């Protein structure tokens, strides 16, 4: 019984991934609980700077990771952010 519950929890967590810069920004603004933020190393651009400012405003930190890790987490167009 406990093992089935743990598997269910893992599946539930996996389905709650937020993929992409704009969806993440919307989730932060709407007050969703954010566990981890993975950002591609070397990511640049206006949207990234806006996301960075938003993370600072809400006291959220991110982990800089290589693009290969993001690709392993999701095959969707992650835009450098998961």
C-alpha positions as CSV (number, residue, x, y, z in Angstrom):
1,X,0.0,0.0,0.0
2,X,2.8,2.5,0.9
3,X,4.7,1.6,-2.3
4,X,1.7,2.4,-4.4
5,X,1.2,5.7,-2.7
6,X,4.8,6.7,-3.3
7,X,4.5,5.8,-7.0
8,X,1.3,7.9,-7.2
9,X,3.1,10.8,-5.5
10,X,6.0,10.6,-8.0
11,X,3.6,10.5,-11.0
12,X,1.7,13.5,-9.5
13,X,4.9,15.5,-9.2
14,X,6.0,14.7,-12.7
15,X,2.7,15.9,-14.1
16,X,3.1,19.3,-12.4
17,X,6.1,20.4,-14.4
18,X,5.9,23.9,-15.8
19,X,7.8,24.1,-19.1
20,X,8.8,27.4,-20.7
21,X,9.6,30.9,-19.6
22,X,6.1,32.5,-19.9
23,X,4.2,29.6,-18.3
24,X,6.6,29.7,-15.4
25,X,6.2,33.5,-15.0
26,X,2.4,33.0,-15.0
27,X,2.7,30.3,-12.4
28,X,4.8,32.5,-10.1
29,X,2.5,35.5,-10.5
30,X,-0.6,33.3,-9.7
31,X,1.0,32.2,-6.4
32,X,1.6,28.5,-7.3
33,X,4.1,26.7,-5.1
34,X,7.3,26.3,-7.0
35,X,9.6,23.5,-5.8
36,X,12.6,23.8,-8.2
37,X,13.5,26.0,-11.2
38,X,16.0,24.7,-13.7
39,X,17.5,27.3,-16.0
40,X,19.8,26.6,-18.9
41,X,23.4,27.8,-18.4
42,X,24.1,30.9,-20.5
43,X,20.5,31.7,-21.1
44,X,20.1,35.4,-22.2
45,X,17.4,37.7,-23.5
46,X,14.7,40.1,-22.4
47,X,12.3,37.4,-21.2
48,X,15.0,35.7,-19.1
49,X,15.8,39.0,-17.4
50,X,12.1,39.6,-16.7
51,X,11.9,36.1,-15.2
52,X,15.0,36.7,-13.2
53,X,13.5,39.9,-11.8
54,X,10.3,38.1,-11.0
55,X,12.2,35.3,-9.2
56,X,14.0,37.9,-7.1
57,X,10.8,39.6,-6.3
58,X,9.2,36.4,-5.0
59,X,12.5,35.2,-3.4
60,X,12.9,32.1,-5.6
61,X,16.2,30.6,-6.6
62,X,17.1,28.6,-9.6
63,X,19.6,26.0,-10.5
64,X,21.7,26.6,-13.6
65,X,22.0,23.3,-15.6
66,X,23.3,22.2,-19.0
67,X,20.7,21.9,-21.8
68,X,21.2,18.1,-21.8
69,X,19.6,17.9,-18.3
70,X,16.6,19.9,-19.5
71,X,16.2,17.7,-22.5
72,X,16.2,14.6,-20.2
73,X,13.5,16.1,-18.0
74,X,11.3,17.1,-20.9
75,X,11.3,16.6,-24.6
76,X,8.9,19.5,-25.1
77,X,10.2,23.0,-26.2
78,X,11.4,24.1,-22.8
79,X,12.9,27.4,-23.9
80,X,15.7,26.8,-21.4
81,X,13.5,26.8,-18.4
82,X,11.7,24.0,-16.5
